[in-house]
Amino acid sequence: MLKRKIYSELEKWHKTHNKKALLLRGARQVGKTTSIRHFARKHYQHFVEINFEQTPAARRAFEGNLDARTLISNLSIMGFGPFIPGKTLVFFDEIQSCPQARTAIKFLVEDGKMDYIESGSLLGINYREVSSYPVGFEHQINMYPLDFEEFLWAFGIEEDVIGTLRDAFIGHHPVPEFLHQQVMERFAQFMIVGGMPAVVSTFKESPDFHFTLQTQRDIITSYRDDISKYAGRDKLSAKSVFDTIPQQLSKQNKRYILAQIEKNASMRKYSSPTQWLADAGIAYLINNVSALEQPLAAFAKPNMFKIYLHDTGLLCNMFMNGIQEAILHHELSVNEGSIAENYVAAELVKHGHHPYYYDRKSRQELDFVFDTPTGIGIIEVKSGKDYQRHTSLDTAINDLSSAQFHAYVLAPCNVQQDNKITYLPLYMAMFI
């Protein structure tokens, strides 16, 4: 059983009085259902799980009146239960397949006799019509693949070790070299394994990496199948965008270029399927900003963006060029640089940031910029030994006062502080 940070969020929800229903959102196969089952076993005497895709007949319980008494009676007649007031967690899984159940949440929460959790794939939740959303009766949280800290937990890295790393990050002092090298080895593994729970578990269980690769390929295939199932008339375009993410990230300038998908491609044609992938949680869209001023969202350019995959392991698998071995042996390449950048993008999103990138006429580019309460965060990602060369970052620092920014270079190095720039090992993106 993998230890996940989502458990602390579930615990907070459980301790609230007059609690709302909890909607756990996320891409497919990031561990939502497993986490909820584990949580239910710990806290409830009775657990009722209703999966609307696995048991489509359960949808009929929501076809008539939506008052709590009628719904509980209908579900009980169908064989679900027991529904014991004050002792039961009711879990509606794949709720996107039963929009009326989403509407019914208001009345079930008002009834107050049981606790309710909903879960489903973002690509269904965001695109299925719901007659009336349960506004004010639902608390939503997002779940992602494992971040690097969770990956360390999976391999038995103790909290005091991670605490030593965190202290180095906060104090801007080097990590003890032996520990740093050990963590860098784990980081290389994380880059090629990623954070999909099934993949991490496969990697833990078998030294034969073939099984890890196969598990990743199965997930990629299932995502392509989901695109066909949910994306409607955008499915061909969405598949094209999805399949070309590795190619786009391999470019020196990683801005998404539609012409690399299709000659004379238009933003009108591809904006909807591109946004669909982002809404599905499969990809992260990082928009360009035209100025380094807060709030950055005010300067975002919707038609200029980069696309990153939500998991580096799946991205490595999609490259199909043996990149995994190169990463494990620390052989630097353009592709490895794109994997490192994808890792940083994903970590920022997982930790609640809304990252952008800055590009001024293709002459000054900053990989990531994001708002913080005390200024703009700036990150440059370097995969080689020349990490102390960063003309664009230097220019930005000269243009901003020290009170306005926090500048980081993430690279295969130990922690260093040089005037206004903090150099961090790539793995420390988990602390930003």
C-alpha positions as CSV (number, residue, x, y, z in Angstrom):
1,M,0.0,0.0,0.0
2,L,1.5,3.3,-1.1
3,K,1.5,6.2,1.3
4,R,-0.2,9.2,-0.3
5,K,-0.4,12.8,0.8
6,I,-4.1,12.8,-0.1
7,Y,-4.7,10.9,3.2
8,S,-4.1,14.1,5.2
9,E,-6.7,15.9,3.1
10,L,-9.2,13.1,3.7
11,E,-8.4,13.2,7.4
12,K,-9.1,17.0,7.5
13,W,-12.4,16.5,5.8
14,H,-13.4,13.7,8.2
15,K,-12.8,15.9,11.2
16,T,-15.1,18.7,9.9
17,H,-18.5,19.2,11.4
18,N,-21.6,19.5,9.2
19,K,-19.4,18.2,6.4
20,K,-20.1,18.6,2.7
21,A,-19.7,15.8,0.3
22,L,-16.1,15.4,-0.9
23,L,-15.5,15.3,-4.6
24,L,-12.0,13.8,-5.4
25,R,-11.0,14.8,-8.9
26,G,-8.1,13.6,-11.0
27,A,-6.9,11.9,-14.1
28,R,-7.5,8.2,-14.4
29,Q,-5.4,5.7,-12.5
30,V,-3.8,8.2,-10.1
31,G,-5.0,6.2,-7.1
32,K,-8.3,7.9,-6.2
33,T,-10.4,4.7,-5.6
34,T,-7.6,2.9,-3.7
35,S,-7.1,5.9,-1.4
36,I,-10.8,6.2,-0.6
37,R,-11.1,2.5,0.2
38,H,-8.1,2.7,2.6
39,F,-9.5,5.8,4.3
40,A,-13.0,4.1,4.7
41,R,-11.6,1.0,6.3
42,K,-9.9,3.1,8.9
43,H,-12.8,5.5,9.8
44,Y,-16.2,3.8,9.1
45,Q,-18.0,0.7,10.3
46,H,-19.8,0.5,7.0
47,F,-18.7,1.4,3.5
48,V,-21.0,1.4,0.5
49,E,-19.2,1.7,-2.8
50,I,-21.2,2.3,-6.0
51,N,-19.3,2.4,-9.2
52,F,-21.6,3.7,-12.0
53,E,-19.5,2.3,-14.8
54,Q,-19.0,-1.1,-13.3
55,T,-22.7,-1.3,-12.2
56,P,-24.6,0.8,-14.7
57,A,-28.0,-0.5,-13.3
58,A,-27.3,1.7,-10.2
59,R,-28.0,4.7,-12.3
60,R,-31.7,3.8,-12.3
61,A,-31.9,4.6,-8.6
62,F,-31.5,8.3,-9.6
63,E,-34.1,8.4,-12.4
64,G,-37.1,9.5,-10.2
65,N,-37.3,11.6,-7.1
66,L,-34.0,12.7,-5.6
67,D,-34.9,13.0,-2.0
68,A,-32.6,11.1,0.4
69,R,-35.3,8.7,1.6
70,T,-36.2,7.6,-1.9
71,L,-32.6,7.3,-3.0
72,I,-31.5,5.2,-0.1
73,S,-34.5,3.0,-0.5
74,N,-33.8,2.5,-4.2
75,L,-30.1,1.6,-3.6
76,S,-31.0,-0.7,-0.8
77,I,-33.5,-2.6,-3.0
78,M,-30.7,-3.0,-5.5
79,G,-28.5,-4.7,-2.9
80,F,-26.3,-1.9,-1.8
81,G,-25.9,-1.2,1.9
82,P,-26.2,-1.4,4.8
83,F,-26.9,2.3,5.2
84,I,-26.5,2.9,9.0
85,P,-26.9,6.5,10.0
86,G,-23.7,8.0,11.6
87,K,-21.6,5.0,10.8
88,T,-21.6,4.8,7.0
89,L,-19.5,6.3,4.2
90,V,-21.2,6.2,0.8
91,F,-18.8,6.3,-2.1
92,F,-20.1,7.2,-5.6
93,D,-17.2,6.2,-8.0
94,E,-17.1,7.1,-11.7
95,I,-19.8,9.7,-10.9
96,Q,-19.4,11.2,-14.3
97,S,-21.4,8.3,-15.6
98,C,-24.4,9.3,-13.5
99,P,-24.9,13.1,-13.7
100,Q,-28.1,12.8,-11.7
101,A,-26.2,11.4,-8.7
102,R,-24.1,14.6,-8.7
103,T,-27.3,16.6,-8.6
104,A,-28.7,14.4,-5.8
105,I,-25.7,15.2,-3.5
106,K,-27.4,18.4,-2.3
107,F,-30.3,16.4,-0.9
108,L,-28.2,13.6,0.5
109,V,-25.9,16.1,2.4
110,E,-29.0,18.0,3.6
111,D,-30.3,14.8,5.0
112,G,-27.2,14.5,7.2
113,K,-27.4,10.9,8.1
114,M,-24.3,9.6,6.2
115,D,-21.0,10.9,4.8
116,Y,-20.5,11.0,1.0
117,I,-17.5,11.0,-1.2
118,E,-17.7,11.3,-5.0
119,S,-14.8,10.4,-7.4
120,G,-14.4,10.3,-11.1
121,S,-12.1,11.0,-14.0
122,L,-11.7,14.7,-14.7
123,L,-12.4,14.0,-18.4
124,G,-15.9,12.8,-17.5
125,I,-16.7,15.2,-14.6
126,N,-15.9,18.3,-16.7
127,Y,-17.8,17.2,-19.8
128,R,-21.0,15.5,-18.7
129,E,-24.1,17.7,-18.4
130,V,-25.4,18.0,-14.9
131,S,-28.9,19.4,-14.4
132,S,-28.0,21.2,-11.2
133,Y,-24.6,21.3,-9.5
134,P,-24.6,20.9,-5.7
135,V,-23.1,24.3,-5.1
136,G,-22.4,24.8,-1.4
137,F,-22.7,21.1,-0.7
138,E,-19.5,19.8,-2.2
139,H,-15.9,20.3,-1.3
140,Q,-13.5,19.5,-4.2
141,I,-9.9,18.5,-4.1
142,N,-7.5,17.3,-6.8
143,M,-5.4,14.2,-6.8
144,Y,-2.3,13.7,-8.9
145,P,0.3,11.0,-9.6
146,L,2.9,10.5,-6.8
147,D,5.3,13.4,-6.4
148,F,8.9,12.8,-5.7
149,E,8.5,12.9,-2.0
150,E,5.8,10.2,-2.1
151,F,8.1,8.2,-4.4
152,L,10.8,8.3,-1.7
153,W,8.2,7.2,0.9
154,A,7.4,4.2,-1.4
155,F,11.0,3.0,-1.2
156,G,11.3,3.4,2.6
157,I,13.1,6.7,2.8
158,E,12.6,7.9,6.3
159,E,11.1,11.2,7.3
160,D,14.3,12.3,9.0
161,V,16.2,11.9,5.8
162,I,13.7,14.0,3.9
163,G,13.8,16.4,6.8
164,T,17.6,16.8,6.2
165,L,16.9,17.6,2.6
166,R,14.2,20.1,3.5
167,D,16.5,21.8,6.0
168,A,19.1,22.2,3.3
169,F,16.5,23.8,1.0
170,I,15.3,26.2,3.6
171,G,18.8,27.1,4.9
172,H,20.3,27.3,1.4
173,H,23.2,25.0,2.4
174,P,24.5,21.9,0.7
175,V,23.1,18.4,1.3
176,P,25.7,16.0,2.7
177,E,27.4,14.6,-0.4
178,F,26.7,10.9,0.2
179,L,23.0,11.6,0.8
180,H,22.8,13.9,-2.2
181,Q,24.2,11.2,-4.5
182,Q,21.8,8.6,-3.1
183,V,18.8,10.9,-3.6
184,M,20.0,11.7,-7.2
185,E,20.0,8.0,-7.9
186,R,16.4,7.7,-6.7
187,F,15.5,10.8,-8.7
188,A,16.8,9.3,-11.9
189,Q,14.6,6.3,-11.2
190,F,11.6,8.6,-10.6
191,M,12.2,10.3,-13.9
192,I,11.7,7.1,-15.8
193,V,9.2,5.3,-13.6
194,G,7.0,8.3,-12.8
195,G,4.3,8.5,-10.2
196,M,1.4,6.4,-11.5
197,P,0.7,4.1,-8.6
198,A,0.4,0.9,-10.7
199,V,3.7,1.6,-12.3
200,V,5.5,2.4,-9.0
201,S,4.1,-0.8,-7.5
202,T,5.3,-2.8,-10.5
203,F,8.7,-1.3,-10.3
204,K,8.9,-2.1,-6.5
205,E,7.8,-5.7,-7.0
206,S,10.0,-6.8,-10.0
207,P,13.6,-6.0,-11.0
208,D,12.6,-6.7,-14.6
209,F,12.0,-3.3,-16.0
210,H,10.1,-4.8,-18.9
211,F,7.1,-5.1,-16.6
212,T,7.3,-1.5,-15.6
213,L,7.4,-0.4,-19.3
214,Q,4.5,-2.6,-20.1
215,T,2.4,-1.2,-17.2
216,Q,3.2,2.3,-18.6
217,R,2.2,1.3,-22.1
218,D,-1.1,-0.1,-20.8
219,I,-1.9,3.2,-19.2
220,I,-1.0,5.2,-22.3
221,T,-3.2,2.9,-24.3
222,S,-6.1,3.4,-21.8
223,Y,-5.7,7.2,-22.1
224,R,-5.9,7.0,-25.9
225,D,-9.0,4.8,-25.5
226,D,-10.5,7.3,-23.1
227,I,-9.9,10.1,-25.6
228,S,-12.0,8.1,-28.1
229,K,-14.7,7.5,-25.5
230,Y,-15.1,11.0,-24.1
231,A,-13.6,13.6,-26.5
232,G,-16.5,13.4,-29.1
233,R,-15.8,15.2,-32.3
234,D,-12.4,16.4,-30.9
235,K,-11.1,12.9,-30.5
236,L,-8.8,12.8,-33.6
237,S,-7.3,16.2,-32.8
238,A,-6.9,15.4,-29.1
239,K,-5.1,12.1,-30.0
240,S,-2.8,14.1,-32.3
241,V,-2.0,16.6,-29.6
242,F,-1.4,13.8,-27.0
243,D,0.8,11.8,-29.3
244,T,3.0,14.8,-30.3
245,I,3.8,16.0,-26.7
246,P,7.2,14.3,-26.7
247,Q,8.1,15.7,-30.1
248,Q,7.1,19.2,-29.1
249,L,9.1,19.0,-25.8
250,S,12.2,17.8,-27.7
251,K,12.5,21.1,-29.5
252,Q,14.9,23.8,-28.2
253,N,12.0,26.1,-28.0
254,K,9.3,24.0,-26.4
255,R,6.4,26.3,-27.2
256,Y,3.6,24.3,-28.8
257,I,3.7,24.7,-32.6
258,L,0.5,23.5,-34.3
259,A,2.3,23.1,-37.7
260,Q,4.2,20.1,-36.2
261,I,0.8,18.4,-35.8
262,E,-0.6,19.2,-39.2
263,K,0.4,21.5,-42.0
264,N,-1.6,24.8,-41.9
265,A,-3.2,23.8,-38.6
266,S,-5.2,26.5,-36.9
267,M,-5.7,27.4,-33.3
268,R,-9.4,27.3,-33.8
269,K,-9.2,23.6,-34.7
270,Y,-6.9,22.6,-31.9
271,S,-7.7,24.9,-29.0
272,S,-10.6,22.8,-27.9
273,P,-8.9,19.4,-27.9
274,T,-5.8,20.9,-26.3
275,Q,-7.9,22.3,-23.5
276,W,-9.7,18.9,-23.3
277,L,-6.4,17.2,-22.4
278,A,-5.7,19.8,-19.7
279,D,-9.2,19.4,-18.3
280,A,-8.8,15.7,-18.3
281,G,-5.7,16.1,-16.1
282,I,-3.6,14.2,-18.6
283,A,-1.6,17.3,-19.6
284,Y,-0.7,20.7,-18.1
285,L,-0.9,23.8,-20.2
286,I,1.6,26.4,-19.3
287,N,0.8,29.8,-20.8
288,N,3.2,32.5,-21.8
289,V,3.1,35.8,-19.9
290,S,4.1,39.1,-21.6
291,A,5.3,40.8,-18.4
292,L,6.9,39.9,-15.1
293,E,4.3,41.7,-13.0
294,Q,1.8,40.4,-10.5
295,P,-0.7,38.9,-10.9
296,L,0.8,37.0,-13.7
297,A,-2.6,35.8,-14.9
298,A,-3.3,39.4,-16.1
299,F,-0.5,39.1,-18.6
300,A,-1.1,35.5,-19.8
301,K,-1.4,34.9,-23.6
302,P,-4.0,32.1,-24.2
303,N,-2.7,31.3,-27.7
304,M,1.0,30.8,-26.6
305,F,1.7,27.8,-24.4
306,K,3.7,24.7,-23.7
307,I,2.2,21.4,-23.0
308,Y,3.6,19.0,-20.4
309,L,2.5,15.4,-19.6
310,H,1.2,14.8,-16.1
311,D,3.7,12.0,-15.5
312,T,7.4,11.8,-16.5
313,G,7.4,8.0,-16.6
314,L,4.7,8.0,-19.3
315,L,6.5,10.7,-21.2
316,C,9.8,8.7,-21.2
317,N,7.8,5.7,-22.5
318,M,6.3,7.7,-25.3
319,F,9.8,8.9,-26.5
320,M,10.4,5.3,-27.7
321,N,14.2,5.9,-28.0
322,G,15.8,4.2,-25.1
323,I,15.9,7.4,-23.1
324,Q,15.4,5.5,-19.8
325,E,18.9,4.0,-19.9
326,A,20.5,7.3,-20.7
327,I,18.8,9.0,-17.7
328,L,19.8,6.2,-15.3
329,H,23.5,6.7,-16.5
330,H,23.2,10.5,-16.2
331,E,24.0,10.9,-19.9
332,L,22.8,14.4,-20.6
333,S,20.8,15.1,-23.8
334,V,18.2,17.5,-25.2
335,N,15.6,14.8,-24.4
336,E,16.7,14.5,-20.8
337,G,16.4,18.2,-20.5
338,S,12.8,18.1,-21.6
339,I,12.1,15.3,-19.1
340,A,13.6,17.4,-16.3
341,E,11.5,20.4,-17.3
342,N,8.4,18.2,-17.5
343,Y,9.2,17.0,-13.9
344,V,9.4,20.5,-12.6
345,A,6.2,21.6,-14.3
346,A,4.3,18.6,-12.7
347,E,5.8,19.2,-9.3
348,L,4.7,22.9,-9.3
349,V,1.2,21.9,-10.3
350,K,1.0,19.2,-7.6
351,H,2.1,21.7,-5.0
352,G,-0.6,24.2,-5.8
353,H,1.3,26.6,-8.0
354,H,-0.1,28.0,-11.3
355,P,3.1,28.2,-13.4
356,Y,3.6,30.2,-16.6
357,Y,6.7,30.8,-18.8
358,Y,8.1,34.1,-19.9
359,D,9.3,34.7,-23.5
360,R,10.2,38.1,-24.8
361,K,10.5,38.0,-28.5
362,S,12.3,34.7,-28.4
363,R,15.4,36.4,-27.0
364,Q,14.7,36.1,-23.3
365,E,13.0,33.0,-22.0
366,L,12.4,31.9,-18.4
367,D,11.2,28.3,-18.0
368,F,8.7,28.9,-15.2
369,V,7.4,31.9,-13.4
370,F,4.7,31.8,-10.7
371,D,3.0,34.1,-8.2
372,T,4.0,33.9,-4.5
373,P,2.8,36.1,-1.6
374,T,6.2,37.9,-1.5
375,G,7.0,38.2,-5.2
376,I,7.4,36.3,-8.4
377,G,9.0,32.9,-8.4
378,I,11.4,32.3,-11.3
379,I,12.8,28.9,-12.2
380,E,15.4,28.0,-14.8
381,V,15.8,24.2,-15.4
382,K,19.3,23.0,-16.5
383,S,20.2,19.4,-17.3
384,G,23.9,20.0,-18.0
385,K,27.1,21.1,-16.2
386,D,26.8,24.7,-17.6
387,Y,24.0,25.4,-15.1
388,Q,25.6,28.6,-14.0
389,R,25.1,30.2,-17.4
390,H,21.7,31.8,-17.5
391,T,21.6,35.0,-19.5
392,S,17.8,35.3,-19.5
393,L,17.6,34.9,-15.7
394,D,20.4,37.4,-15.2
395,T,18.5,39.9,-17.3
396,A,15.3,39.4,-15.4
397,I,17.1,39.9,-12.1
398,N,18.5,43.2,-13.3
399,D,15.0,44.3,-14.3
400,L,13.5,43.4,-10.9
401,S,14.2,44.6,-7.4
402,S,15.3,42.0,-4.9
403,A,11.9,42.3,-3.1
404,Q,10.0,41.3,-6.2
405,F,11.3,37.8,-7.0
406,H,12.8,34.5,-5.8
407,A,15.2,33.1,-8.4
408,Y,16.0,29.4,-8.6
409,V,18.2,27.3,-10.9
410,L,17.3,23.6,-10.8
411,A,20.2,21.5,-12.0
412,P,22.2,18.3,-11.4
413,C,24.1,20.1,-8.6
414,N,24.0,20.4,-4.8
415,V,22.5,23.4,-3.0
416,Q,24.4,26.7,-3.6
417,Q,23.6,30.3,-2.9
418,D,25.2,32.9,-5.3
419,N,24.0,36.4,-4.6
420,K,20.4,36.6,-5.7
421,I,20.2,33.1,-7.2
422,T,19.6,29.8,-5.3
423,Y,21.0,26.7,-7.1
424,L,19.1,23.6,-6.1
425,P,19.3,19.9,-7.1
426,L,16.5,19.0,-9.5
427,Y,14.8,16.9,-6.9
428,M,14.2,19.9,-4.6
429,A,11.4,21.0,-6.9
430,M,9.3,19.0,-4.4
431,F,9.9,21.7,-1.8
432,I,9.1,24.8,-3.8
